[in-house]
Amino acid sequence: MDVFTTRAGRVRGRRSERDPGIVTVRGLPYAAPPFGADRFREPRPAQAWDGVRECTAFGPVAPQSAELPGSPAWSPGDEDILTLNIWAPADGPGGLPVLVWIHGGAYVFGSSAQPDFDGTALAARGLVVVTLNHRLGFEGFGHVPADGEGPACPDNRGLLDQIAALEWVRDNIAAFGGSPGRVTLAGQSSGATSVACLMAADRARGLFRRAILHSAVNACATVEGAARTTAEVAAEAGVPATRTGLLAASPQSLVSASDRVVDRYRQDPGSGQRHYDPAIYGPVADGDLLPSDPLEAWAAGAGAEVELLVCHTTEEYWLLDAVGSSAKVTTEQQLGAFAQDFGLPPQLVNGYRDRLPDAVPVLDVYRDRLPDAAPILDVYLALYGDLLFAEYSSRLAEAHARAGGRAFLSRFDRRCGGDGGRVRAWHCADIPFAFGNLHEESLHFLTGGPPGPADHELSHRMADAWAAFAAQGDPGWAPLSGSGEGDAVRVWRTSGEEARDTGAFRDLWRAAGLPLLEP
């Protein structure tokens, strides 16, 4: 019987359909539902139960408007959202390394139920895999002003949920064969930046030993910036921007109001940085849980005791363009406005143009006749992807190494699909490879279609690297030296795929400097 005893009570899982040697436990509460009297508050422990709790289905997702392929949607009234899932070897010896996964989704969508994150293949490599849901959007990252009528509501409630999940792992994971002293915290996109924030947070110290960051996003809010967002969302919801007013607004109304604020930025080319990809929520450098942007905190030595593995894709932003969440930039005027809005110097933009062989300006006389000025779009997408993800991720790894930490850096550059056609090495494409979930049909949009033998071989190598890092702190190549000279960077490609210079733009950023962005 696959029954396990936690501090709150006993739970029953079931064997994985993919591998009967792996037991899965799904929808296990690690904290109480964060609504009612607990809304906008720190997470509280889950209530204990009698008997055996059936944990064979994923728990409800956090309030959001997104509907993702292969994943459940949020329904108003779903409240027991602080749950986690476990994949573990059914007959494991105990003391196994643990990998805890935080999903991405711009802090407003996503869940642990996404097919990308099935932990079966990693558990078969001797890991105990944990995935979790946490509060998103305003519920998780909106700033709630104090009004003197009740206890103050903390910023970064989504991060506090993640800490609560890590505390649950510390206290309970031994029952599933895992070691609380061998925890690796991993995440992608906003999940990666969440991991970076927890490395800088004193309250999370000692809860994990290693960290894996894929495509960390350059976005950390000030308290003042978060308060401005609250004012916009509250006005759209028709409530005062106060604790009492915001509590009176339902989660559904705040999701809808947030979506309308986002749409307004998307429709307004003159609205500055938020026009291009209007993500309005993110971690808040509140001086309490989070002292500063993670890059600044790491440079000062925060989290230096944590061993680190960083990866980014080489064509990050092409995914955001493909799904229509990014503004189109196809003219010189638009490209110039983009550079000005983000404070990017002309030499940086021109450097990208020079190093992208097909990225040449479209002559004014032809511009109106062309449906899509793809070369200019390529310059924009390459610049924006590096600004938001690739350069920021690389600098995190380098800052960690310079501060005395152990850091490994890699890049995902697989650009040949299973049928031999060219695909993009874009945002999220690396995750099905690392989790070993290429078989999932709903993920074929990310990976360019059904996988071929070379794809499966690449997936095995990436999953093996994750497992080795979680177990021993060594993914299979040399760590960064801290000096930046001659550092080894692992580039993930399929066997026989043509190599190219994946760090071709890094010297341009070193000369120009990287602006730290706010959501």
Phi and psi in degrees as a GROMACS rama.xvg file:
@    title "Ramachandran Plot"
@    xaxis  label "Phi"
@    yaxis  label "Psi"
@TYPE xy
-88.8041  69.4861  ASP-2
-114.533  134.439  VAL-3
-127.864  148.067  PHE-4
-107.329  116.753  THR-5
-104.751  174.571  THR-6
-65.8616  -26.1734  ARG-7
-90.5479  -14.5522  ALA-8
151.057  178.728  GLY-9
-88.0702  148.043  ARG-10
-133.171  150.203  VAL-11
-118.054  129.742  ARG-12
-105.941  -159.483  GLY-13
-149.928  164.432  ARG-14
-75.4309  145.291  ARG-15
-65.2826  137.948  SER-16
-67.5073  -28.0791  GLU-17
-79.5665  -31.4242  ARG-18
-150.698  104.842  ASP-19
-66.2813  -7.95711  PRO-20
-82.2907  -2.4058  GLY-21
-115.25  132.004  ILE-22
-102.621  139.762  VAL-23
-117.19  139.663  THR-24
-125.373  121.52  VAL-25
-124.585  148.402  ARG-26
68.4226  33.016  GLY-27
-87.1856  121.863  LEU-28
-72.0228  128.772  PRO-29
-103.239  -9.28927  TYR-30
-155.597  165.763  ALA-31
-73.6338  157.362  ALA-32
-57.3281  128.914  PRO-33
-89.2165  54.0198  PRO-34
-135.64  -178.055  PHE-35
63.1481  -131.148  GLY-36
-66.536  -17.9268  ALA-37
-97.6513  6.25597  ASP-38
-68.1496  137.356  ARG-39
64.6401  18.454  PHE-40
-110.486  170.229  ARG-41
-62.1117  149.449  GLU-42
-64.9272  144.503  PRO-43
-110.023  157.816  ARG-44
-59.6792  148.221  PRO-45
-67.8524  148.496  ALA-46
-72.1558  139.056  GLN-47
-69.7314  161.217  ALA-48
-136.586  160.477  TRP-49
-98.1083  159.771  ASP-50
72.9839  -157.9  GLY-51
-110.63  122.833  VAL-52
-86.7794  127.825  ARG-53
-77.8682  118.723  GLU-54
-122.733  71.1858  CYS-55
-118.294  2.47153  THR-56
-135.434  147.787  ALA-57
-61.6037  146.646  PHE-58
-76.934  169.857  GLY-59
-60.5922  149.701  PRO-60
-86.0383  163.032  VAL-61
-69.9416  155.314  ALA-62
-52.487  127.289  PRO-63
-168.044  163.102  GLN-64
-100.956  -10.5568  SER-65
-71.729  147.058  ALA-66
-127.055  106.751  GLU-67
-99.0706  144.226  LEU-68
-57.3672  130.249  PRO-69
77.4788  6.07141  GLY-70
-125.549  152.166  SER-71
-70.8033  152.14  PRO-72
-96.6961  158.916  ALA-73
-80.1587  139.814  TRP-74
-119.078  129.553  SER-75
-51.8216  132.57  PRO-76
105.78  -20.3149  GLY-77
-68.2476  118.663  ASP-78
-122.817  -25.1216  GLU-79
-84.4335  67.0913  ASP-80
-95.2836  -10.3044  ILE-81
-93.3917  77.2125  LEU-82
-126.218  163.513  THR-83
-136.139  167.938  LEU-84
-131.819  149.005  ASN-85
-133.023  135.801  ILE-86
-118.758  126.403  TRP-87
-144.713  146.649  ALA-88
-57.6347  129.551  PRO-89
-64.0601  -31.9834  ALA-90
-120.586  39.5803  ASP-91
-66.0456  155.237  GLY-92
-78.5272  -8.64515  PRO-93
89.8207  158.048  GLY-94
69.9995  21.8216  GLY-95
-75.933  152.248  LEU-96
-64.901  148.771  PRO-97
-117.801  134.406  VAL-98
-117.096  117.932  LEU-99
-104.6  124.473  VAL-100
-110.256  132.595  TRP-101
-113.313  121.044  ILE-102
-74.361  160.35  HIS-103
-94.1473  -169.569  GLY-104
132.025  33.3994  GLY-105
55.2016  25.1137  ALA-106
65.8283  10.7221  TYR-107
-128.429  -12.4545  VAL-108
-148.766  172.093  PHE-109
105.478  167.363  GLY-110
-163.583  169.705  SER-111
-75.4304  -7.75179  SER-112
-86.5656  -1.04134  ALA-113
-63.083  139.134  GLN-114
-62.4034  -21.0191  PRO-115
-55.6501  -31.4751  ASP-116
-104.129  16.2669  PHE-117
-61.4286  126.524  ASP-118
-91.6087  10.0101  GLY-119
-59.6567  -49.9423  THR-120
-64.367  -37.4859  ALA-121
-71.8562  -38.4742  LEU-122
-63.702  -33.2327  ALA-123
-66.034  -16.3856  ALA-124
-91.484  10.0606  ARG-125
95.0899  20.0938  GLY-126
-106.846  154.683  LEU-127
-99.3546  118.274  VAL-128
-104.984  131.283  VAL-129
-124.123  128.33  VAL-130
-120.826  154.512  THR-131
-145.22  156.02  LEU-132
-101.667  149.363  ASN-133
-145.303  168.339  HIS-134
-66.3387  141.323  ARG-135
-124.247  173.856  LEU-136
56.1029  -143.962  GLY-137
-64.4414  -37.5018  PHE-138
-57.3464  -36.2121  GLU-139
-99  -29.2842  GLY-140
-135.123  3.05663  PHE-141
-75.8457  142.802  GLY-142
-82.7006  126.283  HIS-143
-110.838  109.816  VAL-144
-65.0951  146.774  PRO-145
-74.8322  142.643  ALA-146
-131.126  8.46447  ASP-147
78.7061  1.97927  GLY-148
-107.503  9.69099  GLU-149
179.616  176.193  GLY-150
-63.4796  147.987  PRO-151
-63.1483  145.385  ALA-152
-100.081  125.276  CYS-153
-71.59  149.867  PRO-154
-72.5141  171.257  ASP-155
58.4151  40.9976  ASN-156
-65.0148  -31.3079  ARG-157
-62.3216  -40.1767  GLY-158
-67.2725  -37.6297  LEU-159
-64.1512  -36.1964  LEU-160
-60.276  -43.8549  ASP-161
-62.4333  -39.2433  GLN-162
-63.9564  -40.5517  ILE-163
-61.633  -38.7615  ALA-164
-65.422  -40.2143  ALA-165
-65.5482  -36.5009  LEU-166
-66.1369  -37.6805  GLU-167
-62.0808  -43.4898  TRP-168
-60.0683  -46.1945  VAL-169
-55.1986  -40.9498  ARG-170
-87.1343  -18.3672  ASP-171
-129.222  -16.2732  ASN-172
-68.0244  -21.5214  ILE-173
-61.2707  -29.0709  ALA-174
-64.9792  -20.1487  ALA-175
-105.961  9.4587  PHE-176
94.8086  2.24115  GLY-177
-94.7009  158.652  GLY-178
-102.364  122.506  SER-179
-66.3227  -14.3129  PRO-180
-93.7673  3.75006  GLY-181
-128.987  48.2545  ARG-182
-94.5068  129.78  VAL-183
-109.564  125.8  THR-184
-99.1435  125.527  LEU-185
-130.772  154.055  ALA-186
-169.018  166.011  GLY-187
-130.091  141.786  GLN-188
59.6659  -122.709  SER-189
-62.5266  -28.3576  SER-190
-66.3389  -35.6424  GLY-191
-67.2299  -42.3882  ALA-192
-67.5105  -32.3042  THR-193
-59.4851  -44.4735  SER-194
-60.167  -43.6842  VAL-195
-60.587  -39.6646  ALA-196
-64.7659  -41.8224  CYS-197
-68.5532  -28.1196  LEU-198
-65.009  -27.7358  MET-199
-92.1409  -4.71509  ALA-200
-97.981  124.727  ALA-201
-59.9985  -34.0622  ASP-202
-66.935  -20.403  ARG-203
-97.2687  -0.885869  ALA-204
-63.6054  132.71  ARG-205
87.9862  -6.16105  GLY-206
-85.9753  -14.7513  LEU-207
-150.432  151.664  PHE-208
-103.556  -29.5033  ARG-209
-134.958  163.105  ARG-210
-143.583  141.865  ALA-211
-122.48  124.291  ILE-212
-121.915  120.385  LEU-213
-112.872  118.9  HIS-214
56.5587  55.5068  SER-215
-60.4963  142.22  ALA-216
-101.018  136.593  VAL-217
-80.7188  87.4446  ASN-218
-165.488  110.965  ALA-219
-143.415  125.667  CYS-220
-87.7136  149.915  ALA-221
-83.7078  163.149  THR-222
-61.5618  -38.7769  VAL-223
-65.6123  -42.5958  GLU-224
-64.6107  -41.494  GLY-225
-63.8366  -35.7413  ALA-226
-67.2182  -36.1181  ALA-227
-64.9807  -39.5637  ARG-228
-63.4893  -42.6352  THR-229
-57.7616  -43.1354  THR-230
-61.1423  -40.427  ALA-231
-67.0395  -44.3009  GLU-232
-68.706  -41.8141  VAL-233
-62.7593  -42.3447  ALA-234
-61.8299  -40.7262  ALA-235
-67.2369  -32.5542  GLU-236
-82.5621  -10.2554  ALA-237
76.6763  31.0904  GLY-238
-130.257  157.761  VAL-239
-64.7916  149.018  PRO-240
-83.2056  59.9061  ALA-241
-130.041  166.181  THR-242
-57.7249  -47.2635  ARG-243
-63.4554  -43.1168  THR-244
-64.5173  -42.9499  GLY-245
-70.7168  -34.928  LEU-246
-64.7249  -27.9972  LEU-247
-74.9039  -17.4527  ALA-248
-86.4903  132.808  ALA-249
-69.875  157.009  SER-250
-54.237  -39.738  PRO-251
-62.4604  -40.9775  GLN-252
-68.0798  -33.7743  SER-253
-73.7843  -33.3634  LEU-254
-62.4925  -47.1077  VAL-255
-65.4894  -41.1113  SER-256
-64.4375  -40.7012  ALA-257
-62.2393  -42.0264  SER-258
-61.8224  -37.5725  ASP-259
-69.8267  -37.4418  ARG-260
-62.4168  -44.8206  VAL-261
-59.2362  -45.4065  VAL-262
-63.868  -35.4143  ASP-263
-64.2489  -42.4741  ARG-264
-64.3803  -40.5834  TYR-265
-62.6826  -33.9134  ARG-266
-84.9849  -8.89723  GLN-267
-112.383  99.6341  ASP-268
-63.2982  -17.3916  PRO-269
-93.7101  11.9776  GLY-270
-91.6944  9.4109  SER-271
83.2638  -149.573  GLY-272
-59.7106  -34.9896  GLN-273
-69.9377  -15.505  ARG-274
-63.361  -34.7541  HIS-275
-76.968  -37.7644  TYR-276
-156.068  85.1291  ASP-277
-75.4073  76.343  PRO-278
-90.8507  117.589  ALA-279
-103.164  -6.43504  ILE-280
-118.399  156.248  TYR-281
179.246  177.189  GLY-282
-57.9897  147.088  PRO-283
-112.337  123.82  VAL-284
-75.8678  82.6757  ALA-285
-89.4229  -3.7683  ASP-286
75.5254  0.122009  GLY-287
-111.45  -82.4121  ASP-288
-69.414  -44.8193  LEU-289
-117.581  113.361  LEU-290
-71.4687  -33.1899  PRO-291
-166.891  179.836  SER-292
-53.3038  138.626  ASP-293
-54.1831  -35.5295  PRO-294
-62.6338  -41.5288  LEU-295
-68.5313  -41.1891  GLU-296
-65.1368  -42.0801  ALA-297
-65.9126  -38.6768  TRP-298
-60.3664  -28.4719  ALA-299
-87.5336  3.27513  ALA-300
102.994  0.0467891  GLY-301
-63.5387  134.879  ALA-302
71.8525  15.1076  GLY-303
-63.6093  -19.015  ALA-304
-78.5249  -11.7946  GLU-305
-88.8059  129.62  VAL-306
-76.7025  141.603  GLU-307
-130.619  136.395  LEU-308
-126.685  121.515  LEU-309
-119.13  140.87  VAL-310
-141.394  148.876  CYS-311
-141.764  161.434  HIS-312
-90.7888  161.64  THR-313
-91.4925  -9.49117  THR-314
-134.937  51.5741  GLU-315
-49.4808  -53.4342  GLU-316
-81.2878  -7.86731  TYR-317
-62.421  -28.0077  TRP-318
-65.1621  -45.1628  LEU-319
-62.401  -34.5654  LEU-320
-68.8426  -40.4586  ASP-321
-66.0603  -34.0283  ALA-322
-91.7228  0.353066  VAL-323
79.49  17.9783  GLY-324
-91.2086  -3.98093  SER-325
-114.893  147.721  SER-326
-64.5088  146.277  ALA-327
-84.2971  129.69  LYS-328
-121.875  106.218  VAL-329
-129.52  2.38785  THR-330
-126.716  160.321  THR-331
-61.174  -37.8629  GLU-332
-62.6361  -44.5593  GLN-333
-66.3226  -39.7332  GLN-334
-64.6765  -39.802  LEU-335
-64.4786  -39.9301  GLY-336
-65.7128  -39.8761  ALA-337
-59.7855  -48.1758  PHE-338
-61.586  -40.3368  ALA-339
-67.3289  -42.1007  GLN-340
-61.4241  -32.0297  ASP-341
-102.091  3.24757  PHE-342
67.5045  34.358  GLY-343
-89.6563  126.237  LEU-344
-71.2274  153.585  PRO-345
-56.1986  -36.5978  PRO-346
-65.0182  -28.3188  GLN-347
-70.1969  -47.1607  LEU-348
-62.7428  -44.9806  VAL-349
-65.9981  -33.5417  ASN-350
-63.3952  -40.6441  GLY-351
-64.5712  -42.3848  TYR-352
-60.3791  -42.2082  ARG-353
-66.7553  -32.0325  ASP-354
-95.733  -4.21964  ARG-355
-102.776  104.203  LEU-356
-60.1501  -29.2045  PRO-357
-98.4087  0.620647  ASP-358
-88.7066  86.4151  ALA-359
-119.534  151.986  VAL-360
-61.7537  148.716  PRO-361
-91.8354  125.373  VAL-362
-60.063  142.256  LEU-363
-54.4195  -37.0539  ASP-364
-66.441  -24.1482  VAL-365
-103.246  -12.2409  TYR-366
-57.6872  -43.3172  ARG-367
-71.2826  -17.1245  ASP-368
-91.1166  -11.2767  ARG-369
-98.6323  129.727  LEU-370
-68.8882  -25.3648  PRO-371
-155.097  117.218  ASP-372
-84.8577  74.976  ALA-373
-56.906  -39.1706  ALA-374
-59.4086  -43.108  PRO-375
-66.6289  -39.3921  ILE-376
-58.283  -39.1233  LEU-377
-63.5002  -41.1136  ASP-378
-60.7293  -46.6045  VAL-379
-60.8659  -49.076  TYR-380
-65.0555  -39.292  LEU-381
-65.618  -45.3884  ALA-382
-61.4336  -49.4111  LEU-383
-68.0466  -39.0405  TYR-384
-62.2234  -39.2139  GLY-385
-73.0549  -38.5984  ASP-386
-61.5616  -45.6841  LEU-387
-81.081  -36.8389  LEU-388
-123.945  -62.5609  PHE-389
-67.3762  -51.0412  ALA-390
-67.8071  -38.5249  GLU-391
-62.6246  -45.0677  TYR-392
-61.6224  -45.0239  SER-393
-61.8186  -41.0614  SER-394
-68.0086  -33.6421  ARG-395
-59.6811  -47.7376  LEU-396
-60.6938  -44.3085  ALA-397
-67.7608  -39.994  GLU-398
-63.1169  -39.1928  ALA-399
-63.2914  -43.903  HIS-400
-65.7157  -42.6914  ALA-401
-63.6292  -30.7516  ARG-402
-82.5832  4.31399  ALA-403
101.011  2.65832  GLY-404
-83.1751  165.814  GLY-405
-98.1717  119.833  ARG-406
-138.091  138.454  ALA-407
-118.82  140.944  PHE-408
-123.348  139.506  LEU-409
-144.863  162.623  SER-410
-134.493  140.731  ARG-411
-100.016  115.881  PHE-412
-130.689  30.8085  ASP-413
-74.3264  117.426  ARG-414
-131.705  20.3628  ARG-415
-127.262  115.989  CYS-416
-75.293  174.93  GLY-417
-62.1659  -27.8271  GLY-418
-92.6585  8.56058  ASP-419
89.3408  -9.2682  GLY-420
-76.6757  158.424  GLY-421
-79.1944  135.414  ARG-422
-128.634  164.837  VAL-423
-85.7984  143.642  ARG-424
-88.8127  68.4812  ALA-425
-101.837  175.987  TRP-426
-49.1889  132.38  HIS-427
80.7088  -14.6409  CYS-428
-66.3979  -23.7751  ALA-429
-77.4494  -23.8213  ASP-430
-68.8997  -44.1336  ILE-431
-59.33  -30.7532  PRO-432
-68.3569  -46.404  PHE-433
-69.0933  -33.0428  ALA-434
-84.1188  -12.7205  PHE-435
74.7111  37.3828  GLY-436
-118.21  38.117  ASN-437
-68.3195  -17.583  LEU-438
-72.0864  -18.0173  HIS-439
-70.3045  116.598  GLU-440
-63.4969  -33.0697  GLU-441
-66.8911  -12.7805  SER-442
-98.0664  -2.18653  LEU-443
-66.2711  -23.8683  HIS-444
-60.8505  -39.8328  PHE-445
-68.7852  -37.4731  LEU-446
-103.02  0.574939  THR-447
85.6465  22.3271  GLY-448
113.932  -177.397  GLY-449
-57.3556  143.149  PRO-450
-75.7505  150.724  PRO-451
-102.191  178.084  GLY-452
-56.7024  -39.1445  PRO-453
-66.1449  -32.203  ALA-454
-67.3111  -44.1583  ASP-455
-62.0181  -38.2488  HIS-456
-65.2194  -41.8521  GLU-457
-63.6062  -42.3427  LEU-458
-60.0713  -42.7241  SER-459
-60.0538  -42.3861  HIS-460
-64.9412  -41.8667  ARG-461
-69.2589  -44.471  MET-462
-63.7724  -37.8411  ALA-463
-62.5509  -38.408  ASP-464
-65.6699  -43.6131  ALA-465
-59.4362  -46.8672  TRP-466
-64.2062  -41.2317  ALA-467
-66.6204  -39.6079  ALA-468
-64.7252  -44.8673  PHE-469
-64.0572  -32.5117  ALA-470
-84.007  -42.9384  ALA-471
-125.519  -6.18767  GLN-472
78.8086  18.7727  GLY-473
-138.602  106.922  ASP-474
-79.4082  -10.0676  PRO-475
119.963  8.67605  GLY-476
-145.236  175.254  TRP-477
-75.7288  145.143  ALA-478
-73.9934  163.511  PRO-479
-64.2011  145.53  LEU-480
-81.7464  -24.0691  SER-481
97.0545  -19.8575  GLY-482
-90.6513  -19.0475  SER-483
81.1623  0.704234  GLY-484
-99.9169  121.371  GLU-485
65.6016  25.7245  GLY-486
-70.271  142.192  ASP-487
-81.5502  131.696  ALA-488
-127.276  121.279  VAL-489
-78.3276  128.707  ARG-490
-110.13  121.789  VAL-491
-89.5281  114.926  TRP-492
-138.687  162.572  ARG-493
-73.9199  155.292  THR-494
-59.9808  132.599  SER-495
83.9101  -6.14451  GLY-496
-70.5163  142.398  GLU-497
-64.3058  131.255  GLU-498
-80.7056  151.435  ALA-499
-147.636  167.41  ARG-500
-78.1359  104.052  ASP-501
-83.7149  -6.47222  THR-502
-111.856  30.6349  GLY-503
-64.0767  -22.1349  ALA-504
-106.844  -0.14217  PHE-505
-65.4619  -35.7648  ARG-506
-66.7336  -29.1318  ASP-507
-64.4344  -40.6111  LEU-508
-71.2413  -34.2607  TRP-509
-62.6685  -36.5189  ARG-510
-75.0364  -36.9345  ALA-511
-87.5458  -27.4622  ALA-512
85.3325  150.406  GLY-513
-106.979  114.518  LEU-514
-71.1389  136.95  PRO-515
-85.6907  129.712  LEU-516
-102.499  158.694  LEU-517
-109.955  149.221  GLU-518
